[in-house]
């Protein structure tokens, strides 16, 4: 593992650090906007008092924090693999390049000593799981990885109620940030409630600090932060696009880890770029909240 010197110094000094995933750069946003947005997300973390640490696999080595030139290399490459935890050893042995998913980012960030991680949407249980058994590795990793994950709920392409049930089964706590409704990425309200509501970064930090006393310090904590109200995708447009996208994915026999990038690209085309604007808004907002939580945790 290669920890960027600036990140290593911050961790050693107890200063706030926020991990960021790299699949957003390689598989989640269209070019050429992906590089610009990745830089803006990192800047959002810095502006709110924390240090960004984008995570990726480069030449088989886990990198915690990237130089700008390296970030640009990822953004422009056509050969970077979407890498979950299961792929890490194979990439290491083959000296390959990988963009880390939520699961892989959480795993590597926690190994490096980072407590807070900001992303867009959490992975979860897929809608056809009864036939495919398709469930994101994100959930099981959170069940064994001590990290605060700030996200905008799960992507609306997933089975939201089933995902929440799995999180409960895996003993992963879910907090709604200033909301009683669990968000669904493009939408502020999935129709499902959150178990607990918090109003501030201080409250999130208090929950995190209470875990050792209850013996739950080995689990992750999900903070569900709805997309800003003025950035939410129109619900009717969302529902129509989702139905069409799911049908198109089935017709094209898209499955496994290819489903999410396929549907994100489908949303981008069908909404004329509106979905990308929503994605950017929520990722920036999550980065700011994660920075506030990291600052709060570092202050005690």
C-alpha positions as CSV (number, residue, x, y, z in Angstrom):
1,X,0.0,0.0,0.0
2,X,1.3,3.5,-1.0
3,X,-0.1,6.2,1.2
4,X,0.4,9.7,-0.2
5,X,2.9,11.6,2.0
6,X,0.3,14.4,2.6
7,X,-2.3,11.9,3.7
8,X,0.2,9.9,5.8
9,X,1.3,13.1,7.6
10,X,-2.4,14.1,8.3
11,X,-3.2,10.7,9.7
12,X,-0.1,10.7,11.9
13,X,-1.1,14.1,13.3
14,X,-4.7,13.1,13.8
15,X,-6.0,15.6,11.2
16,X,-9.2,15.0,9.3
17,X,-9.0,12.9,6.1
18,X,-11.9,11.8,3.8
19,X,-11.5,8.8,1.5
20,X,-13.0,9.1,-2.0
21,X,-13.7,6.2,-4.5
22,X,-12.2,6.2,-8.0
23,X,-14.9,4.4,-9.9
24,X,-16.8,7.7,-10.0
25,X,-13.9,9.0,-12.2
26,X,-13.6,6.0,-14.5
27,X,-17.1,4.5,-14.7
28,X,-19.6,6.9,-13.1
29,X,-19.2,10.1,-15.0
30,X,-18.9,10.9,-18.8
31,X,-15.7,12.4,-20.3
32,X,-14.4,15.0,-20.3
33,X,-16.4,16.1,-17.3
34,X,-15.2,13.3,-15.1
35,X,-11.7,14.8,-14.4
36,X,-13.1,18.3,-13.7
37,X,-15.7,16.9,-11.3
38,X,-13.2,14.7,-9.5
39,X,-11.0,17.7,-8.9
40,X,-14.0,19.7,-7.7
41,X,-15.0,17.0,-5.3
42,X,-11.5,16.9,-3.8
43,X,-11.6,20.7,-3.5
44,X,-14.9,20.5,-1.7
45,X,-13.3,18.3,1.0
46,X,-10.4,20.7,1.3
47,X,-12.6,23.7,1.5
48,X,-14.4,22.2,4.5
49,X,-11.3,21.5,6.4
50,X,-10.3,18.0,5.6
51,X,-7.9,16.3,3.3
52,X,-9.2,14.2,0.3
53,X,-7.7,10.8,-0.3
54,X,-8.9,9.3,-3.5
55,X,-8.2,5.5,-3.6
56,X,-7.2,3.5,-6.6
57,X,-5.0,0.6,-7.7
58,X,-2.1,1.6,-9.9
59,X,0.4,-0.9,-11.3
60,X,-0.8,-3.4,-8.8
61,X,-0.3,-1.2,-5.8
62,X,-3.1,0.2,-3.5
63,X,-2.8,4.0,-3.5
64,X,-4.4,6.1,-0.8
65,X,-4.4,9.7,-2.1
66,X,-3.5,10.6,-5.7
67,X,-1.4,13.2,-7.4
68,X,-3.4,15.3,-9.9
69,X,-1.5,13.8,-12.8
70,X,-2.4,10.3,-11.6
71,X,-6.1,11.4,-11.3
72,X,-5.9,12.6,-14.9
73,X,-4.3,9.3,-15.9
74,X,-7.3,7.4,-14.5
75,X,-9.8,9.8,-16.0
76,X,-8.4,9.4,-19.5
77,X,-7.7,5.6,-19.5
78,X,-9.9,3.0,-21.3
79,X,-8.2,0.0,-19.5
80,X,-8.8,0.6,-15.8
81,X,-10.7,-2.2,-14.3
82,X,-13.7,-1.7,-12.0
83,X,-12.3,-3.3,-8.9
84,X,-14.1,-4.6,-5.8
85,X,-12.4,-6.4,-2.9
86,X,-12.3,-9.7,-4.7
87,X,-10.3,-8.2,-7.5
88,X,-7.5,-6.6,-5.4
89,X,-5.2,-9.6,-5.2
90,X,-5.5,-10.4,-8.9
91,X,-4.6,-6.7,-9.8
92,X,-1.7,-6.8,-7.4
93,X,-0.3,-10.0,-8.9
94,X,-0.8,-8.7,-12.4
95,X,0.4,-5.2,-11.7
96,X,-2.8,-3.8,-13.1
97,X,-4.8,-0.6,-12.7
98,X,-8.1,-0.6,-10.9
99,X,-10.7,1.9,-9.9
100,X,-12.0,1.1,-6.5
101,X,-15.7,0.5,-5.8
102,X,-17.4,1.5,-2.5
103,X,-16.5,-1.9,-1.1
104,X,-12.8,-1.8,-2.2
105,X,-12.4,1.9,-1.2
106,X,-13.9,1.2,2.3
107,X,-11.7,-1.8,2.8
108,X,-8.4,-0.1,1.7
109,X,-9.3,3.2,3.4
110,X,-9.9,1.5,6.8
111,X,-6.6,-0.4,6.4
112,X,-4.8,2.9,6.0
113,X,-6.5,4.3,9.1
114,X,-9.1,6.5,7.5
115,X,-12.4,6.7,9.3
116,X,-14.7,8.7,6.9
117,X,-15.5,8.0,3.3
118,X,-17.8,10.0,0.9
119,X,-19.4,8.5,-2.2
120,X,-22.5,8.9,-4.3
121,X,-24.7,5.9,-3.9
122,X,-24.2,2.7,-1.9
123,X,-24.5,-0.6,-3.7
124,X,-27.2,-3.0,-2.6
125,X,-29.6,-5.8,-3.4
126,X,-30.6,-5.9,-7.1
127,X,-34.2,-6.1,-8.2
128,X,-33.9,-9.6,-9.7
129,X,-31.9,-11.1,-6.8
130,X,-34.3,-14.0,-6.5
131,X,-33.1,-15.3,-9.8
132,X,-29.5,-13.9,-9.9
133,X,-28.5,-13.7,-6.2
134,X,-27.0,-10.3,-7.2
135,X,-26.1,-8.4,-4.1
136,X,-23.4,-5.8,-4.0
137,X,-20.2,-6.6,-2.0
138,X,-20.6,-3.1,-0.4
139,X,-23.0,-4.5,2.1
140,X,-20.9,-7.4,3.5
141,X,-17.8,-5.2,3.5
142,X,-19.6,-2.6,5.7
143,X,-20.6,-5.4,8.0
144,X,-16.9,-6.0,8.9
145,X,-15.2,-2.6,8.2
146,X,-15.2,0.3,10.7
147,X,-15.8,3.3,8.5
148,X,-18.4,6.1,8.3
149,X,-19.9,6.0,4.8
150,X,-21.6,9.2,3.7
151,X,-23.8,8.5,0.7
152,X,-27.2,9.5,-0.9
153,X,-28.7,6.2,0.0
154,X,-28.6,3.5,-2.6
155,X,-29.0,3.9,-6.3
156,X,-32.7,3.8,-7.3
157,X,-32.0,1.1,-9.8
158,X,-31.8,-1.3,-6.8
159,X,-34.3,-3.0,-4.5
160,X,-34.3,-0.4,-1.8
161,X,-36.5,-2.2,0.8
162,X,-34.4,-5.4,0.4
163,X,-31.2,-3.5,0.8
164,X,-32.3,-1.9,4.0
165,X,-33.3,-5.4,5.3
166,X,-29.9,-6.7,4.5
167,X,-28.2,-3.8,6.2
168,X,-30.3,-4.6,9.3
169,X,-29.4,-8.3,9.1
170,X,-25.7,-7.4,8.8
171,X,-26.0,-5.1,11.9
172,X,-24.9,-2.0,9.9
173,X,-26.5,1.1,11.4
174,X,-28.2,3.7,9.1
175,X,-28.6,7.3,10.0
176,X,-30.7,9.8,8.0
177,X,-29.1,13.2,7.9
178,X,-31.8,15.7,8.4
179,X,-34.3,13.3,6.9
180,X,-36.8,10.7,8.0
181,X,-36.8,9.1,4.6
182,X,-34.1,6.9,3.1
183,X,-32.9,8.6,-0.1
184,X,-32.6,6.8,-3.4
185,X,-29.7,8.6,-5.2
186,X,-31.4,10.7,-7.8
187,X,-34.5,11.1,-5.5
188,X,-34.6,12.4,-1.9
189,X,-37.2,9.9,-0.8
190,X,-37.2,6.2,-1.7
191,X,-40.5,5.6,0.2
192,X,-38.6,3.8,3.0
193,X,-38.0,5.3,6.4
194,X,-34.6,5.6,8.1
195,X,-34.1,3.9,11.5
196,X,-32.5,7.0,13.0
197,X,-32.4,10.7,12.3
198,X,-29.5,13.0,13.0
199,X,-29.2,16.8,12.5
200,X,-25.5,17.5,12.6
201,X,-22.0,16.2,12.0
202,X,-21.6,16.4,15.8
203,X,-24.4,13.9,16.2
204,X,-22.9,11.6,13.6
205,X,-19.6,11.7,15.4
206,X,-21.3,11.0,18.8
207,X,-22.9,7.9,17.4
208,X,-19.5,6.7,16.0
209,X,-17.8,7.4,19.3
210,X,-20.5,5.4,21.2
211,X,-19.8,2.2,19.3
212,X,-16.9,0.8,21.4
213,X,-18.9,1.0,24.6
214,X,-21.6,-1.2,22.9
215,X,-19.1,-3.6,21.3
216,X,-20.1,-2.6,17.8
217,X,-16.9,-0.9,16.8
218,X,-16.2,-3.5,14.0
219,X,-19.1,-2.4,11.9
220,X,-19.5,0.4,9.4
221,X,-22.0,3.3,9.8
222,X,-24.1,4.5,6.8
223,X,-25.0,8.2,6.8
224,X,-27.8,8.7,4.3
225,X,-27.7,12.3,3.0
226,X,-30.4,13.2,0.5
227,X,-29.5,15.0,-2.8
228,X,-30.1,18.8,-2.3
229,X,-33.7,19.7,-2.9
230,X,-33.0,22.0,-5.9
231,X,-30.9,19.3,-7.6
232,X,-33.4,16.3,-7.3
233,X,-34.3,14.6,-10.6
234,X,-37.9,15.0,-11.7
235,X,-39.7,11.9,-10.3
236,X,-41.8,11.2,-13.4
237,X,-38.8,11.5,-15.6
238,X,-36.9,9.2,-13.2
239,X,-39.5,6.5,-13.1
240,X,-39.9,6.4,-16.9
241,X,-36.2,6.3,-17.5
242,X,-35.6,3.6,-14.9
243,X,-38.3,1.3,-16.4
244,X,-36.8,1.8,-19.9
245,X,-33.3,1.3,-18.6
246,X,-34.1,-1.9,-16.8
247,X,-35.8,-3.3,-19.9
248,X,-32.9,-2.3,-22.1
249,X,-30.4,-4.0,-19.7
250,X,-32.4,-7.2,-19.8
251,X,-32.6,-7.1,-23.6
252,X,-28.8,-6.6,-23.8
253,X,-28.1,-9.3,-21.3
254,X,-26.2,-6.9,-19.0
255,X,-25.6,-8.4,-15.6
256,X,-23.3,-8.4,-12.5
257,X,-21.0,-5.4,-12.0
258,X,-21.8,-4.1,-15.5
259,X,-25.4,-3.3,-14.6
260,X,-24.7,-0.1,-12.7
261,X,-22.5,1.7,-15.2
262,X,-24.8,0.6,-18.0
263,X,-27.9,2.1,-16.3
264,X,-26.0,5.3,-15.3
265,X,-25.0,5.8,-18.9
266,X,-28.6,5.1,-20.0
267,X,-29.9,7.7,-17.5
268,X,-27.3,10.2,-18.9
269,X,-28.5,9.7,-22.5
270,X,-32.2,9.6,-21.8
271,X,-32.3,12.6,-19.5
272,X,-30.1,14.8,-21.7
273,X,-27.4,15.0,-19.0
274,X,-29.8,15.9,-16.2
275,X,-28.9,12.8,-14.2
276,X,-25.2,13.7,-14.3
277,X,-25.9,17.1,-12.9
278,X,-27.8,15.4,-10.0
279,X,-24.9,12.9,-9.5
280,X,-22.4,15.8,-9.3
281,X,-24.6,17.8,-6.9
282,X,-25.0,14.9,-4.5
283,X,-21.4,13.8,-4.6
284,X,-20.2,17.3,-3.7
285,X,-22.8,17.6,-0.9
286,X,-21.7,14.2,0.5
287,X,-18.1,15.2,0.3
288,X,-18.8,18.4,2.3
289,X,-20.8,16.5,5.0
290,X,-18.0,13.8,5.2
291,X,-15.4,16.6,5.7
292,X,-17.6,18.1,8.5
293,X,-17.8,14.6,10.2
294,X,-14.0,14.1,9.8
295,X,-13.3,17.5,11.3
296,X,-15.7,16.7,14.2
297,X,-14.0,13.3,14.9
298,X,-10.5,14.8,14.7
299,X,-11.5,17.5,17.3
300,X,-11.9,15.0,20.1
